[in-house]
Amino acid sequence: MKNRQTIFKKYLYISMIVILIGFTLLGVMIVFFVTQNWETERWETLKNNATTISLSVTDSATLNSGEVSFGSKEQKILEGTMRTLSNGLNSDIIIADTSGKILLCSENAVGIDRQTEIDPVFVERAIGGNFSEVSDFGGIYETKYYIVGVPVHIMQNDELVSIGAVFVTSSASHYREYVVTLVKIFCSAGIVTFALIFCFVGIFSYQLTKPLQQMSKAAKAFGKGDFSIRVNVKSQDEIGELAKAFNSMADSLAASEGMRRAFVANVSHELKTPMTTIAGFIDGILDGTIPPERERYYLNIVTVEVKRLSRLVTSMLALSRIDSGELKMVTQSFDISSTVLNTFLTFEQKIDERKINIIGLEDNRPIFIEGDPDMIHQVVYNLVENATKFTNVGGDIKVSVEDKGSDVWVSITNTGPGIPPEQIGFVFDRFYKTDKSRSHDKNGMGLGLYLVKTIIRLHGGEITAESVVDKYTCFKFRLPKKKEVTKKRISKESKNSSEK
């Protein structure tokens, strides 16, 4: 649990750090560009106002004996204009002559009156061309100000004469206040936004890691043998697909575990029964419990049980070879009709004892196929053994071997109790036995039909089963006649299995 929380916290912290860095960079860029734009507009506004006042001075000022003067009416109009612009821009407007003497100044000019003198250097710079700078205006101000200066010209004797300059100043503290206000606004908005994103990312991260936590918990449970846990994810994204795949894997593991337990239980049972019988009869012979005249009878029973053990071990070895992929075919051409006939001859005694009628063998004709004759003999042997075992006394077994072009079809049908519909789909599973009471199938292990199906598939064929209760049971399989066809079908089946 601690490790899962650590992963979640790491994911959350990393996300928050990335978002914080992004917000910081975004904020710096926004503040920089906004303040740059504000400062540019501020310079333009100061310059425009200075130009406006300069034009007004040009229209209203006169130059007499080197001194600049204004008419009373013109001066009132000019002062009104200066007052309006000064108040609107929160700035100082100063009109000075060429010597730096202040002719007029706005009412809200801090610490400036007509007794104040402007450094002539500033006037010369303004007359020489528009200038702007941030300074204390030659010591007139105690703090830094934005200063813009433009020249003032009048016409005299048809000549353009410079009579001074107009200065418009604005405290730089306004800029700092603007920047601070902008930063506060951004920080406030950023904190709220960051908090919302933090909550959202936290919830999202939790939802994202929750299925992984469930998978981790389930995987640990699987390691302890508990395959009942499933991941409950309903999303349709990649995590949902992963959860579905995980649950599918869990189902497969549970099924495999069930098969393993069934395998162990079945093998234990199948080994225990004959070994108990063998041990009991041999102990009886050795300790004299069984009289000498009955020893041969019980030794015959021991022989049957030993053969049963031998068949079980052989089937288990074949099963192991199938699971490991080591079951290989030794292909050659052989007559499958002869294989069917010879197999029935093997069960001749049992067939005669049960008075079973064999139908169809007389119609068989030689049909050659390419395959492993030993494997196909095992297929036919298992099917004939089942048919003989479950056919009712005096019943029929019908055999058919048909040549269907590139395939051969073999069917074995027997009368008898049949297989219930709900069980017909499981007859080819490992250790599955339809006769739960074992009254008919005392020596069966439930591996025969599984091996039959596996061998048929190795040959590129197929097998089916159909039955009607209390009437008949029919097993029918198809095999390709040529090796090339077998390879193509096996390759196609492998491709379809991998795609699934």
C-alpha positions in Angstrom: 0.0 0.0 0.0 2.9 2.3 0.8 4.5 1.7 -2.6 1.2 2.4 -4.4 0.8 5.7 -2.4 4.3 6.6 -3.3 3.7 6.1 -7.0 0.5 8.2 -6.8 2.2 11.0 -4.9 5.2 11.0 -7.3 2.8 11.2 -10.3 0.8 14.0 -8.6 3.9 16.0 -7.5 5.5 15.7 -10.9 2.3 16.9 -12.6 2.0 19.8 -10.2 5.7 20.9 -10.7 5.2 20.8 -14.5 2.0 22.8 -14.2 3.7 25.3 -11.8 6.6 25.8 -14.1 4.3 26.3 -17.0 2.2 28.8 -15.1 5.3 30.7 -14.0 6.7 30.9 -17.5 3.3 31.9 -18.8 2.9 34.6 -16.1 6.4 36.0 -16.8 5.7 36.2 -20.5 2.3 37.9 -20.0 3.6 40.4 -17.4 6.6 41.2 -19.7 4.6 41.8 -22.9 1.8 43.7 -21.1 4.2 46.0 -19.3 6.2 46.5 -22.4 3.0 47.4 -24.3 1.9 49.7 -21.4 5.3 51.5 -21.3 5.3 52.0 -25.1 1.8 53.4 -25.0 2.8 55.6 -22.0 5.7 57.1 -24.0 3.4 57.7 -27.0 0.8 59.4 -24.9 3.3 61.7 -23.2 4.8 62.6 -26.6 1.3 63.3 -28.1 0.4 65.5 -25.2 3.7 67.4 -25.4 3.1 67.9 -29.1 -0.4 69.2 -28.5 0.8 71.7 -26.0 3.7 72.7 -28.2 1.3 73.5 -31.0 -0.9 75.5 -28.7 2.1 77.5 -27.5 3.1 78.2 -31.1 -0.3 79.7 -31.8 -0.5 81.8 -28.6 3.0 82.9 -27.8 4.9 86.0 -28.9 8.6 86.9 -28.8 9.5 90.5 -27.7 13.1 91.5 -27.1 14.0 87.8 -26.6 11.3 87.2 -24.0 8.3 84.9 -24.6 4.9 86.3 -23.5 1.2 85.3 -23.7 -1.9 87.3 -24.1 -4.2 87.0 -21.0 -6.9 85.2 -23.0 -4.5 82.9 -24.8 -2.8 82.1 -21.5 -6.1 81.1 -19.9 -6.9 78.8 -22.8 -3.4 77.3 -22.7 -3.6 76.8 -18.9 -7.0 75.1 -19.3 -5.6 72.8 -21.9 -2.6 71.9 -19.8 -4.8 71.3 -16.8 -7.1 69.0 -18.7 -4.3 67.0 -20.2 -2.3 66.9 -16.9 -5.2 65.6 -14.9 -6.2 63.1 -17.5 -2.7 61.6 -17.7 -1.7 62.3 -14.0 1.4 64.0 -15.3 3.2 67.4 -15.1 3.3 69.7 -18.1 6.1 72.3 -18.1 6.8 75.1 -20.7 10.3 76.5 -20.5 12.2 79.1 -22.6 15.6 78.5 -24.1 17.4 79.5 -20.8 15.4 76.9 -18.8 13.1 79.5 -17.2 9.6 78.1 -16.6 7.0 80.0 -18.4 4.0 77.9 -17.4 3.4 74.7 -15.5 0.4 72.5 -14.7 -1.2 72.9 -11.3 -0.4 69.5 -10.0 3.3 69.7 -10.7 5.0 68.5 -7.5 7.5 71.0 -6.1 7.6 73.0 -9.3 6.7 76.6 -9.8 7.8 79.5 -12.0 10.8 80.1 -9.8 12.2 76.7 -10.6 14.7 76.5 -13.5 15.1 73.7 -15.9 18.7 72.7 -16.7 19.3 74.3 -20.1 20.8 71.0 -21.3 17.4 69.4 -21.3 16.0 72.4 -23.2 18.8 72.1 -25.8 18.2 68.4 -26.2 14.4 69.0 -26.6 15.0 71.8 -29.2 17.6 69.7 -31.0 15.0 66.9 -31.4 12.4 65.0 -29.5 13.9 63.3 -26.5 12.7 61.0 -23.8 14.3 59.4 -20.8 13.7 58.2 -17.2 15.5 60.4 -14.7 15.0 62.9 -11.8 15.0 65.7 -14.3 18.3 67.2 -13.2 17.4 66.9 -9.5 14.0 68.6 -9.8 12.2 65.4 -8.7 13.2 63.2 -5.8 12.3 60.0 -7.7 12.5 58.8 -11.3 10.1 60.2 -13.9 9.2 59.5 -17.5 10.3 62.7 -19.3 9.3 63.7 -22.8 10.5 67.0 -24.4 9.5 68.6 -27.7 10.6 72.0 -29.2 8.4 75.0 -29.4 8.8 77.2 -32.6 7.1 80.4 -33.7 7.3 82.3 -36.9 9.0 85.7 -36.7 10.0 87.7 -39.8 9.1 84.7 -41.9 11.6 82.6 -40.0 11.0 79.7 -37.7 12.5 80.6 -34.3 12.9 78.2 -31.3 11.6 79.8 -28.2 11.8 76.9 -25.8 10.5 73.5 -25.1 7.5 71.6 -23.6 8.1 68.9 -21.1 5.6 66.3 -20.1 6.6 64.2 -17.1 5.0 61.2 -15.3 6.2 59.5 -12.2 7.9 56.1 -12.8 6.2 54.8 -9.6 3.0 54.6 -11.7 4.7 52.0 -13.8 5.9 50.0 -10.8 2.4 50.2 -9.3 0.9 49.0 -12.6 3.4 46.1 -12.7 2.7 45.2 -9.0 -1.1 45.3 -9.6 -0.7 43.2 -12.7 1.4 40.6 -10.9 -1.1 40.5 -8.0 -4.0 39.9 -10.4 -2.1 37.2 -12.2 -1.0 35.6 -8.9 -4.6 35.6 -7.5 -6.0 34.1 -10.7 -3.0 31.7 -10.9 -3.5 30.5 -7.3 -7.2 29.8 -7.9 -6.5 28.2 -11.2 -3.7 26.2 -9.8 -5.8 25.0 -6.9 -8.6 23.9 -9.3 -6.0 22.1 -11.6 -4.4 20.5 -8.5 -7.8 19.1 -7.5 -8.5 18.0 -11.1 -5.1 16.4 -11.5 -5.4 14.8 -8.1 -8.7 13.2 -9.0 -7.5 12.3 -12.5 -4.3 10.8 -11.1 -6.3 8.8 -8.5 -8.6 7.5 -11.2 -5.7 6.7 -13.4 -3.7 4.8 -10.7 -6.7 3.2 -9.0 -7.0 0.4 -11.7 -3.3 -0.2 -11.4 -3.6 -0.5 -7.7 -6.4 -3.0 -8.1 -4.3 -4.9 -10.6 -1.4 -4.9 -8.1 -3.6 -6.2 -5.4 -5.1 -8.8 -7.7 -1.6 -9.9 -8.8 -0.5 -10.4 -5.2 -3.7 -12.4 -4.6 -2.9 -14.5 -7.7 0.5 -15.2 -6.2 -1.2 -16.6 -3.1 -3.5 -18.8 -5.2 -6.7 -16.7 -5.0 -7.9 -16.1 -8.6 -11.3 -14.7 -7.6 -10.4 -10.9 -7.7 -11.2 -8.9 -10.8 -10.5 -5.3 -11.8 -13.7 -3.3 -12.0 -13.0 -0.7 -14.7 -15.8 0.5 -17.1 -13.8 3.1 -19.1 -13.2 2.6 -22.8 -9.7 4.0 -22.9 -6.3 2.2 -22.8 -6.7 1.6 -19.0 -10.0 0.0 -19.7 -8.5 -2.2 -22.4 -5.7 -3.1 -20.0 -8.2 -4.0 -17.3 -10.1 -6.2 -19.7 -7.0 -8.0 -20.7 -6.0 -8.4 -17.0 -9.4 -9.9 -16.2 -9.2 -12.1 -19.2 -5.8 -13.3 -18.0 -7.3 -13.9 -14.5 -10.0 -16.0 -16.1 -7.4 -18.0 -17.9 -5.3 -18.4 -14.8 -8.4 -19.5 -12.8 -9.3 -22.0 -15.5 -5.7 -23.3 -15.7 -5.7 -23.6 -11.9 -9.0 -25.4 -12.0 -7.6 -27.8 -14.6 -4.5 -28.3 -12.6 -6.4 -29.2 -9.5 -8.7 -31.4 -11.5 -5.6 -32.9 -13.2 -4.0 -33.7 -9.8 -7.3 -35.1 -8.4 -7.9 -37.3 -11.5 -4.4 -38.6 -11.7 -4.4 -39.3 -7.9 -7.6 -41.2 -8.2 -6.6 -43.1 -11.4 -3.3 -44.1 -9.8 -4.7 -44.9 -6.4 -7.4 -47.3 -7.5 -5.3 -49.8 -9.5 -2.4 -49.5 -7.1 -4.7 -50.3 -4.1 -6.0 -53.3 -6.0 -2.6 -54.6 -6.9 -1.2 -54.1 -3.4 -4.2 -55.8 -1.8 -4.0 -58.9 -4.0 -0.3 -59.3 -3.8 -0.3 -58.9 0.0 -3.1 -61.5 0.1 -0.9 -63.9 -1.9 2.2 -63.3 0.1 0.5 -63.6 3.5 -1.5 -66.7 2.5 -4.9 -65.0 2.7 -5.5 -66.0 -0.9 -5.4 -69.8 -1.3 -2.9 -71.2 -3.9 -5.6 -72.4 -6.2 -7.0 -68.8 -6.5 -3.6 -67.2 -7.0 -3.7 -67.4 -10.8 -7.2 -65.8 -10.9 -6.0 -62.8 -8.8 -2.7 -62.5 -10.7 -4.8 -62.1 -13.8 -6.6 -59.2 -12.1 -3.3 -57.7 -11.1 -2.1 -58.0 -14.8 -5.2 -56.1 -15.9 -4.6 -53.4 -13.4 -0.9 -53.1 -14.4 -2.0 -52.7 -18.0 -4.4 -50.0 -16.8 -1.5 -48.2 -15.1 0.6 -48.6 -18.2 -2.2 -47.0 -20.3 -2.5 -44.2 -17.8 1.2 -43.5 -17.8 1.3 -43.6 -21.7 -1.6 -41.2 -21.9 0.0 -38.9 -19.3 3.3 -38.9 -21.3 1.3 -38.1 -24.5 -0.5 -35.3 -22.7 2.8 -33.9 -21.4 4.3 -34.1 -25.0 1.2 -32.2 -26.3 1.5 -29.5 -23.6 5.2 -29.0 -24.3 4.8 -29.0 -28.1 7.0 -32.1 -28.4 4.4 -34.3 -30.1 5.7 -34.7 -33.6 4.3 -36.6 -36.6 6.2 -39.2 -38.5 4.5 -38.8 -41.8 4.2 -41.6 -44.4 1.6 -42.9 -46.8 -0.7 -45.7 -45.4 -4.1 -47.3 -46.0 -6.5 -45.8 -43.4 -9.2 -48.4 -44.3 -6.7 -51.2 -43.2 -6.1 -49.3 -40.0 -9.8 -49.3 -39.2 -10.2 -53.0 -40.1 -7.2 -54.1 -38.0 -8.4 -52.0 -35.0 -11.8 -53.8 -35.1 -10.0 -57.1 -35.2 -8.3 -56.2 -32.0 -11.6 -55.9 -30.2 -13.1 -59.1 -31.9 -13.3 -61.0 -28.6 -15.1 -58.2 -26.8 -17.4 -57.7 -29.8 -18.3 -61.4 -29.8 -18.9 -61.4 -26.0 -21.4 -58.5 -26.3 -22.9 -59.9 -29.5 -22.4 -56.6 -31.3 -23.1 -56.3 -35.0 -20.5 -54.6 -37.1 -21.9 -52.8 -40.2 -20.0 -51.3 -43.1 -16.6 -52.9 -42.9 -17.3 -55.1 -45.9 -17.8 -52.0 -48.0 -14.4 -50.4 -47.2 -11.9 -49.9 -50.0 -8.2 -49.0 -49.7 -7.8 -45.3 -49.3 -4.2 -44.0 -48.8 -3.4 -40.8 -46.9 -0.3 -39.1 -45.8 0.1 -38.9 -42.0 1.4 -40.6 -38.9 0.0 -44.2 -38.9 0.7 -44.8 -35.2 -1.2 -41.6 -34.2 -4.1 -42.4 -36.5 -4.2 -45.9 -35.1 -4.5 -44.4 -31.6 -7.4 -42.2 -32.8 -9.3 -45.1 -34.3 -8.4 -47.4 -31.4 -9.9 -44.9 -28.8 -13.1 -44.4 -30.9 -13.6 -48.1 -31.4 -12.9 -48.8 -27.7 -15.5 -46.3 -26.7 -18.0 -47.6 -29.2 -17.5 -51.2 -28.0 -17.7 -50.2 -24.4 -21.0 -48.2 -24.6 -22.9 -50.2 -27.2 -25.8 -52.1 -25.8 -25.6 -55.9 -25.8 -26.8 -57.1 -29.2 -26.5 -53.5 -30.6 -24.8 -52.2 -33.8 -21.7 -50.4 -34.6 -21.7 -48.8 -38.1 -18.4 -47.9 -39.7 -17.8 -45.7 -42.8 -14.6 -44.7 -44.5 -15.3 -42.3 -47.5 -13.1 -40.7 -50.1 -14.2 -37.1 -50.5 -11.6 -35.8 -53.0 -8.8 -34.1 -51.0 -10.2 -35.5 -47.7 -11.1 -38.7 -46.1 -14.1 -38.9 -43.8 -14.3 -41.7 -41.1 -17.4 -42.2 -39.0 -18.1 -44.7 -36.2 -21.7 -44.9 -34.9 -22.9 -47.1 -32.1 -26.3 -47.7 -30.6 -26.7 -47.4 -26.9 -27.5 -45.0 -24.1 -26.0 -42.0 -26.0 -24.7 -38.7 -24.5 -27.0 -36.0 -23.0 -27.1 -32.7 -25.0 -25.7 -30.7 -22.1 -22.6 -33.0 -22.0 -21.9 -33.4 -25.8 -19.8 -30.2 -25.9 -17.4 -31.4 -23.2 -16.5 -34.9 -24.4 -13.2 -33.7 -25.9 -12.0 -32.0 -22.7 -9.3 -33.4 -20.5 -10.5 -35.9 -17.9 -14.1 -35.4 -18.8 -16.2 -38.5 -18.4 -19.9 -38.6 -19.3 -20.4 -41.7 -17.2 -20.1 -40.1 -13.7 -21.1 -43.4 -12.0 -18.3 -45.2 -13.8 -20.6 -48.2 -14.2 -19.7 -48.5 -17.9 -16.3 -46.8 -17.9 -14.5 -48.2 -14.9 -11.1 -48.1 -16.6 -11.5 -44.8 -18.5 -9.4 -41.8 -17.6 -11.2 -39.1 -19.6 -8.1 -38.5 -21.8 -8.9 -40.6 -24.8 -11.1 -38.2 -26.7 -8.8 -35.2 -25.8 -5.9 -37.0 -27.4 -8.0 -37.9 -30.4 -9.0 -34.3 -31.0 -5.4 -33.2 -30.6 -4.0 -35.7 -33.0 -6.7 -34.9 -35.6 -5.8 -31.2 -35.4 -2.1 -32.0 -35.8 -3.1 -33.6 -39.1 -5.0 -30.5 -40.2 -8.4 -32.3 -39.7 -11.5 -31.9 -37.5 -13.7 -34.2 -35.4 -17.3 -33.8 -34.4 -19.6 -35.7 -32.0 -23.4 -36.1 -32.1 -25.7 -38.2 -30.1 -29.4 -38.9 -29.3 -30.1 -40.2 -25.8 -31.0 -43.9 -25.8 -30.5 -44.2 -29.5 -27.0 -43.6 -30.9 -23.7 -41.8 -30.6 -21.6 -40.9 -33.7 -18.0 -39.7 -33.9 -17.0 -38.4 -37.3 -13.6 -37.0 -38.3 -12.0 -35.7 -41.4 -8.3 -36.0 -42.5 -6.6 -34.4 -45.5 -5.1 -37.0 -47.9 -2.0 -35.0 -48.8 0.8 -33.7 -46.6 0.7 -30.2 -48.3 -3.0 -29.8 -47.4 -2.2 -30.7 -43.8 0.5 -28.1 -43.6 -1.7 -25.4 -45.1 -4.6 -26.1 -42.7 -2.3 -26.2 -39.6 -0.7 -22.9 -40.7 -4.2 -21.4 -41.2 -5.4 -22.6 -37.8 -2.3 -21.2 -36.1 -2.8 -17.9 -37.7 -6.4 -17.7 -36.7 -5.5 -18.7 -33.1 -2.9 -16.0 -32.9 -5.3 -13.3 -34.2 -7.9 -14.3 -31.6 
